[in-house]
Amino acid sequence: MTAAVLVVDDNAANMKLVSFLLSKKGYEVRTADSAGAALACLEAFRPALILLDLQMPGIDGLTLARRLKADPATREIIVVALTAYAMHGDEKRARDAGCDGYITKPIDTRTLPIMVAELLEKHAQR
C-alpha cells in the first residue's frame, strides 16, 4: 500500500517540487498552502506523514504542529518540519512543538524521498 503524504507550504515552487519527488516514488501526495487549508484537508484525508513548512503567514508551522499533536485524531501522523530557517535552536523548537523530523531547505532532491521512507519505516516499527 502506498503511503499518503500531505505537503504544507506557502511557497508554490517548493510544494510542486516536493510533490513531484514523492509522487515519482509512488506516494499519494496532497498539498495545502496554509495551516487552514491543511486542517480542512485533514477532515477527509489521513496522511501517514506531513511535511510542514514552519514559516507561513497566519498560523505558522510550529503552531500547527502543536495543534496536530494535541488532537487525538491526528497525533499519530508523522510531522516533519521543512524549513529554510536552520538557525541554532530551530530544530529543538520544532521537536518541542511535536515534529518528528526536521529537514532544511533548499531541498536535496536525492535525499528527501529517502528521508521520508526512513521516517515512515521507523514509525511503522513502533
N, C-alpha and C positions, 0 to 999 in steps of 0.2 A: 504494500500500500504506500502511496506517495504521501509524504508529509506536507502539511499545509503551512504556509508562512505568510504573515502579514508584514508588509513593509510600510512604516510610518515615517514620512519625511516630507518637509515642505519644499524641498528642492526637487523639481521635476526631473532634472537630469540624473541626480543620484538615484531617485526612485526607479527610473527607467533602466539604469544600468544594473542595479541590484536585481530587479525583476527579471531582466534578460538572463543574467548569470544563473540565477536559481531555477528559472523555468527550463533553461537548457539542460540542467541536471535532473529534471523530472519533478521538481517541487510544484505544488499547486500554489501560486502566488497571487495574493490580492494586495492592493495598495490603498493607503489613506494619506491625505496631505495635511492632516491636522489631528490633534488628540480627539476632538469632537467627532471627526469622520471615522477615526479608529474605533471609538466607543460605539458608534452607530453600526459599523461593520461587524463588531463582535456580538451584536444582538442575534445575528443569524449565521455567523461563521466562527468556528472554533479552531484557530491555528494551533499547531504544536509549538510554534516559535514566532516571536515578534521581534523584528529588527526595528529599533526605535531611536530616531534622531532625538538628541537631548535638547537642542536649541530650536524651538519652534515658537512662533508667536501665539499668544493666548496661553493655553495650558501647555507648559513645557514638558519635555520627556520625563524628567525626574518626577514631576507631579503625577503624570500618567502612570509611570511605573509603580509608584506608591499606591495609587488607586487600584491598579490591576492586582497587585499582590495582597491588598486588603480585602478584596472581594472573593468569597469562596468559589464563585462561578469561574473566575479567571486566574486564581492564584497559582494553579499548576502549569500555566503556559510559561514556557521559557521566554524571558525577556532579555534581549541583548541590546545594550546601549551602542549606538552608532553615532560617532561624533567627530567633528573636526577639532574640537577643543580638547587637547590632550595635555593640559597643564597638570602640574603636580597636585595630587589630591582629587582630581576629577574621577579617576576610576573608583576610588574609595567612596566618593559621593554617590556614584552610580550604583555601586554594590549596596551601600547603605539604604538606597531607595528601593532595593529589591531586584536590581538587574542581576541576571545570572551570568552575564558575559559582557565584554567591553571590546569594541572594535573601533579603531580610529580611521578617519578619512585622511587622505584620499584612499578610497577602497582599493585594495590589492585584488585584482580580478582573478589571480591564480589561487589565492588562499581563502577568499571569502566562502566559496562553496565547501571547501574542506573544513573550515571552522564551523560552519552551520551543521555539517554532517557529524562532526565530533560532538558538538553540544547536544544534538538530538540523540546520539548514541549513548552518551553519558547519562542523559535524563532517562532514557529507556531502561537503563540498568538499575536505576534506583528502585 
